[in-house]
Amino acid sequence: MHTPNRRDEELLDELFRAYREACPTPEASANFMPQLWERIEARQRFSFFVRRMASGFVTAAVALTFAMAVYLYTPHTGSAFYSESYVEALASGHAADTAEEYVEPVRFDLSEPAGQL
């Protein structure tokens, strides 16, 4: 265990002296507590304002999401483009859309060695 010597005590006293100079003690006047509560309430008002704004944004986002879901869920009969489903559009495709016309046969010339192709 380290026993403090005179030099350690002098360094500690110097540290406390520097702290007292850097952070003076506030005077205990009659307005000390009311001013302290004003500062606390000002911070609380700001955090309450931020909390209210965040709550409002969340509520607006939920309402907008719900409105978009209702809009996308309801069928729109005025458009001929969306009159059939994707599977129905594929099933009623033309003959040019069939897979046989897109596939080209692959031919390999097996008479040549592999390195000379």
C-alpha positions as CSV (number, residue, x, y, z in Angstrom):
1,M,0.0,0.0,0.0
2,H,1.3,3.4,-0.9
3,T,1.7,5.9,1.9
4,P,1.3,9.5,0.9
5,N,4.3,11.7,1.4
6,R,4.6,15.4,1.6
7,R,5.1,15.9,-2.2
8,D,1.8,14.0,-2.9
9,E,-0.1,16.2,-0.4
10,E,1.3,19.3,-2.0
11,L,0.2,18.1,-5.5
12,L,-3.2,17.3,-4.2
13,D,-3.5,20.7,-2.5
14,E,-2.4,22.4,-5.8
15,L,-5.1,20.4,-7.7
16,F,-7.8,21.4,-5.3
17,R,-6.7,25.1,-5.5
18,A,-6.8,25.0,-9.3
19,Y,-10.3,23.4,-9.2
20,R,-11.6,26.1,-6.8
21,E,-10.3,28.8,-9.1
22,A,-11.8,27.2,-12.2
23,C,-15.2,26.5,-10.7
24,P,-16.2,29.2,-8.2
25,T,-19.0,28.3,-5.8
26,P,-22.2,30.0,-6.6
27,E,-23.5,32.5,-4.2
28,A,-26.5,31.3,-2.2
29,S,-28.9,34.2,-2.9
30,A,-32.7,34.3,-2.5
31,N,-33.0,33.7,-6.3
32,F,-30.8,30.7,-6.5
33,M,-33.5,28.0,-6.4
34,P,-36.0,29.9,-8.6
35,Q,-33.3,30.4,-11.2
36,L,-32.2,26.8,-11.0
37,W,-35.8,25.6,-11.5
38,E,-36.2,28.0,-14.5
39,R,-33.1,26.4,-16.2
40,I,-34.4,22.9,-15.4
41,E,-37.9,23.7,-16.8
42,A,-36.4,25.3,-19.9
43,R,-34.6,22.1,-20.7
44,Q,-37.7,20.1,-20.0
45,R,-39.7,22.3,-22.3
46,F,-37.3,21.7,-25.1
47,S,-37.3,17.9,-24.6
48,F,-41.1,18.0,-24.4
49,F,-41.2,19.9,-27.7
50,V,-38.9,17.4,-29.4
51,R,-40.9,14.5,-28.1
52,R,-44.2,16.1,-29.3
53,M,-42.7,16.7,-32.8
54,A,-41.4,13.1,-33.0
55,S,-44.8,11.8,-32.0
56,G,-46.5,13.9,-34.6
57,F,-44.1,12.7,-37.3
58,V,-44.8,9.0,-36.3
59,T,-48.5,9.6,-36.4
60,A,-48.3,11.3,-39.8
61,A,-46.2,8.4,-41.1
62,V,-48.7,5.8,-39.9
63,A,-51.6,7.7,-41.4
64,L,-49.8,8.1,-44.7
65,T,-48.8,4.4,-44.8
66,F,-52.4,3.4,-44.0
67,A,-53.7,5.8,-46.8
68,M,-51.3,4.3,-49.3
69,A,-52.2,0.8,-48.4
70,V,-55.9,1.6,-48.9
71,Y,-55.2,3.2,-52.2
72,L,-53.1,0.3,-53.4
73,Y,-55.6,-2.3,-52.2
74,T,-58.7,-0.8,-53.8
75,P,-59.1,-1.9,-57.5
76,H,-59.1,0.9,-60.1
77,T,-61.5,-0.1,-62.9
78,G,-60.9,2.8,-65.2
79,S,-57.6,1.6,-66.5
80,A,-57.4,-1.2,-69.2
81,F,-53.7,-1.7,-68.5
82,Y,-54.5,-3.2,-65.1
83,S,-57.6,-5.1,-66.1
84,E,-55.9,-8.5,-65.9
85,S,-53.4,-10.1,-63.6
86,Y,-49.8,-10.8,-64.4
87,V,-50.4,-14.6,-64.8
88,E,-53.4,-13.9,-67.1
89,A,-51.3,-11.5,-69.2
90,L,-48.6,-14.2,-69.6
91,A,-51.2,-16.9,-70.4
92,S,-52.8,-14.8,-73.1
93,G,-49.4,-14.0,-74.8
94,H,-48.9,-14.1,-78.5
95,A,-47.2,-17.0,-80.4
96,A,-44.0,-14.8,-80.7
97,D,-43.7,-14.8,-77.0
98,T,-43.3,-18.6,-76.6
99,A,-40.1,-20.0,-75.4
100,E,-39.4,-22.1,-78.5
101,E,-38.7,-19.1,-80.7
102,Y,-36.2,-17.6,-78.3
103,V,-34.1,-20.8,-77.9
104,E,-31.3,-21.2,-80.4
105,P,-29.8,-24.7,-80.7
106,V,-26.3,-25.0,-79.6
107,R,-24.0,-27.0,-81.9
108,F,-20.7,-28.4,-81.0
109,D,-18.1,-29.5,-83.5
110,L,-16.6,-32.5,-81.9
111,S,-14.3,-33.4,-84.7
112,E,-11.7,-30.7,-83.7
113,P,-9.6,-31.0,-80.6
114,A,-10.6,-28.7,-77.7
115,G,-7.5,-26.5,-77.9
116,Q,-8.1,-25.5,-81.6
117,L,-11.6,-24.1,-81.4
